[in-house]
Structure formats: structure tokens, C-alpha cells
Amino acid sequence: MKTLVRYDRHLEQEITFHPAIEMVLLVALDFLLLVLLSILGIRITINHLPFQAMTWTFGSLVLVHATYMVGWRRALTCLGLTLVISFLFEYAGVRTGLVFGRYQYTGVLSPLVLGTVPLAIPMAYFMVLWPSYLMANYLTRGKPAGKHPGLLSLLYASLLTALVMSAWDLTMDPVMVGEVKAWVWDNGGPYFGIPFRNFFGWVLTTFTISTAYRLLERGIPLKPLGRAHRGFIILPLIGYASLCLGDLLVGFPLGTRVLAPFTMGTAFLATLMRMYGPERTSRPTFPFLS
């Protein structure tokens, strides 16, 4: 199989790849994105969120994308950390109520792992964590992947990743509770029946995952399976934007629809400006974070 070596300006390093493998992965990504957008169309048409179908489709897309962009070692490390850490936080949350507040999953998202957390929930974390990771990297360093120069810079990027991801929960949690009936809060709360602690729990969980991955990726070589052109990089970001669009058009309750463009939309548009704006001769620097 023919092997090529090219300098990738988006990753700022030479990469070795097989054109045939690159093409197969790109076709798979385009197919998965088409399926995901079809699910969005179904959601808008029937005004109901097919959460399981969305999760496994988007989750598959971001796994293929991560494998293509950073190599299978980093991709599986990110997947494994996300699945394990999110499950542990969710399990502790259901059992103790200390992380998110007191809640219980119903049988809507069966099967439940150890009778507590639906199998789809950790994958849902992964499907949104990866595009959030990419956006945080672009916003802080001007490129989609790579090592941060210091610990404070890494923590800053991890916090931004957590906030970009948790923006989705502001509209996702109300629809999952009020429409899908996937879980119930024991004592309700002031935000559409949801306690504020839930969102602090989301930030804590996703910050922990992002920090753990960013620390571990430092020791794993960056070995992409293809060239990281912008038309490829943006694919999981389009998936993130589709979640935003769905919540804007058919979010539930009605009052949540105004939130998506001001939260998820802001992060998405800011990232597009970094990706497609004028080229800069130097990357943004944060001396106090390096």
C-alpha cells in the first residue's frame, strides 16, 4: 500500500499516511454525518428526540474522526477515559446524589449498566466532548490538536472544554427530563425542574475527563491517519451545531429554545472565525498560562 509523507500545517508537523485508508475514513465520516443530519431532520419533523440513535451515530462519527486526526492510540485513550470517568461520576451521582443532585434513571434508555446508568450515557459524553475539545484547542491555540505549553494552559483549555460541552446540557437536560422522560429528579429544582448542582456536576465531570486526557496525550505520539484539512476538521463541529439547531427549533420546554444560539452557537461561531478567519503569523499566547 502506497505511503505518503506530507507537512500538515494544521497540526504543524510531518505526517505519514496511506491515501486509500484516508479515503475510506473520509467516506465513513461523510456517511455518518449524513445519517446524523437525517436524525436531526426526523427530530424536527416529529418533534421528538431520538436520543439513542443520535448518540450512537454521533459517537461513531467522533470516534472515526478522532482516530483519523490523532491516531488510534490517542483516540482510544480519549474514548476509554470518557466512558470510565463519566460512568463513575454518573454512578456516584445516582447512588449518593453528591455530584449532580438526587436523580434516578428510568428504563427509557435501557440497558442500564449495574442497574443505574444507561449504556448510552457515557457515549453521549464522548460524542460532545470531542468537538468541545477541538473547539477549545482552536480558541486557545489556533489549531485542533497538540500539546499545551504548560500546566496552567492545559487546565485553562480543559475548563473551556468543560464549559463548551456543558452548554449543551442547558438545553439537553430539560428535554430529556420533560419530553423523553429518561430520568427524574427527586426534589426538582429552579431551572425547569432541574437543580443548579446538576450543571456544576457536568462541568466537574467534563473538566476531569478533559484534564486527564490532555495530561495523558502528552506521552502518546500524534500519528494521524490522514491530512487534517479544514473540511475534515469541521465535521464533528457540524454535529455539535446540529444539536444546537435542533434545540433552537424544537427544544422543550419552549423557553429553552432561546438558549442554544447564545451558548452553543457562540462557541461554534467563535471557532469558525479562528478556523476560517485571516491567517495569523503567530499563535495567540497567554504568558500567565504558559
N, C-alpha and C positions, 0 to 999 in steps of 0.2 A: 504494500500500500504506500502510495506516494506521500512523503512528509515534506512540509514546507516550514521555513523559518522566516518570520516577519517581525518587525518592530511595531508594537501596538502602542499608539500614542495615548490611548485612553487609560491603559494600565501602566504605561511608561516603562515597558520592558520588552525584551525579545520573547516571542512565544513560538513554540513548536506545535504544529497541528497537522491533522490529516484532513484534506478538503472533503473527502467523502463522509467522514464522521461529522464534520461541521455541517454539511448539508442535511444529513439525516436529523440531527438535533434541531436545526432551524425549521425543518418541515414539521417535526413533532411539536415544537413550540407554537408555530402558527396554527396548527390544528387545535391544540389545547386552548389557545386564545379564542379561536372561533367558537369552540364549544362553550367557553366561559361567557362570551358575549351573547351567545344564544340563550344561556341560562338567565342572563340579565334581561333579555327580551321577554322570556317566559315570565319572570318575576313581575315585570311591568305590565304584561298583558293580563295575568290572572290576579295581580295584586297580592301575591303571597310569596314568601321567601323559601325557595327550595334549598335549605341550608346544607344538607348532606351532599347533594350533587355539586353545589358551588364549592364546598370545602375540598372535596376530593379532586375536583377538576383543577381548581386554582392551586392546591397543594402540589399536584403533579407537575403543573406548569413551572412553579418556582423551584422545584427540585431539579427538573431538567435544566432550567436556566442557571441555577447555581452551579451545577455540575459542568456545564459549558463554560461559564465565566471564570470560576476559580479552581476547577478540578474536583475530582470525586472525593478526595480526602477532606478538603475544606467543606464541601457540600454535605457530606455525611456527618461531619463533626457538627455543623450548624443544625442539621436535622435532628441528630441524636440529642444534643443539648436542649434543643427546644422541646422535643417530645418529653424528655425525662423531667426537666425543671418545671415546665408548665403543668405536667401531671402532678408532681409533688406539691406544688403550690395549690392546685385545684383540690387535690385530695385533702390536704390540710385545711383548706377553706371549708370544704363540705363537712369534715369531721369536727372542726373546732370553731369555725366562724371567725377566726382571728385575722385572716388575710383580707377577705372581701366583705365580710359580714355574714350573717347566718342565712344560708340558702340550701336548697336541695334540687338536684336534677330530677326531672320526670322521666318517663320512659320514651318520650318523643324521639330522642336522639340515640336510641339503642343501637348497638350494645353498650352497656356500662362496664368499664374496667373495675374490677373488685367491687362491683355494685355501687359505685359512687360517681365516677366521671365518664361521660360518653367518649368512645374511642375517637370521635371526630374532633373533639375539643382541642387536644394538643396539636393536631394537624391544622386547625384553624389558626392557632397561634403562629405556626410556621408560615402559613400562606401569606400572612400580613407582615410578619417580622422581616422577611427577606426584602420586599420592596421598601419597607421602612428603613432597613439597614442601608440599602442603596441610596435612598434619598438623603439620609443623614450624612453619608460619605460625600455625596456631591455638594451638599450645603456647607460642609466643614472643610473639605479638602479639594473639591473641584474634580474628583474622579470617583468611579464607582466602587473600587476596591483598593486595598493596600494597607500598610501598617501606619498607625498613628505615631507621631514622633515622641510622645511622652505619655505618662500615665494620666495626667490631668486632661490632656487632649482626648485620650481614649474614653475617659469617663464622661467627658462632655458629649462626645459623639454617641455614647451609649444612652445618655439621658435624652438626647434629641431623638434617637431611635425609639425610645420608650414613649415619648410624647406624641410622635408622629403615628405610632401604632395605636396608642390609647385613644387618639382622636376618633378612630373607627368605633370604639366601644361606646362613645357618647350617643351614637345613633343605633348601633347594633344591639346593645343590651335591651333598650326599650322594646324593640320589635321582637326579640327572642322571648321576652317575658310576656308582652301583651298580645302578640299575634301567634307566634309559633308555640308558645307555652312550653318551652324547653326546660325552664327551671322556675322556681318560685322563691321569693324572699320571705323569710319567716315573719319579719316585722316591718316589711315595706321600707320606704324611705322618701325623702323630699323631692328626688329627681325622677318623676314619672314612676313613682313607687319603688325606686332603687336607692339604697343608701350611698352617701358620698364615699364611704370607705371602699366601696367596690372599685372606684376609679383610682384611688391611691394604691389599692392592691394590684390593679392592672399595671400601673407604672412601675411598681416594685418588681413584679414578676418579669416584665419585659426588659427592665433595666438589668436585672440579674442575668437573664439569658444573653442579652447583648454584650454585657461586660465579660461574661465567661467565654463567649465565642471570640470576642476581639482579643482577649488575652491568649487564647489557645492558637488562634490563626497566625500569631507571630512566629510560631515554631513549625508551621506547615507551609511548604513551598507553594507559591501561587503558580499553578500549572493549568491554564485554561485549555479547553479542547477546540477553541476556535477564536476568530477575531472579534473583539468587543466593539463593533461599530454601534453608533447611537441607535440605529433602527432595531438592533437586537437588545441593547441595554434597556430600552424603554418598555419592553413587553410586559414585565411584571408591574411596572408603574401604571400601564394601561389597565391592568387588572385591579389595582388599587383605586384608580379613577372610576372604574365601573362600579365598585362598591359605593363610592361617593355619589355617583349619578343615580344609582338605584335608591339610595336613601333620600336623595333630593326629590325624586319623582313620586315614590310610593312608600316612603318611610312611615312608620307607625310608632306612636301616635302622631297625628298631623303636625303637632307643634315641634317635632324633632326635625322636620324636613329643612328648616332654615339653617340648621347647624352644620350640615355636611360641607357646603361650599366655604364656610368660614373656618373650618377646622381642617378636614382632609384636603379640600380644594386649595387652601393657602399653601400647604406643604407641597402639593403636586405642582402647582404653578411656579412656585419658587424654584423647584428642582428643574423644571423645564427651562427657566431662564438661565440657570447655571449650565445646562446641557447644550442649549441652542443659542445662547447669547453670544456676544462678541468674544473671540478668543483673547485670553489674557496672557501676558508674557510671564507672569508669575502667579503662583497659587496664593490664596488668602492665607495669612498667617495670624496666629494668636500667640504672641510671645509669652503671655502669662499662663498659657496652657501647654507649652512645649517643655 
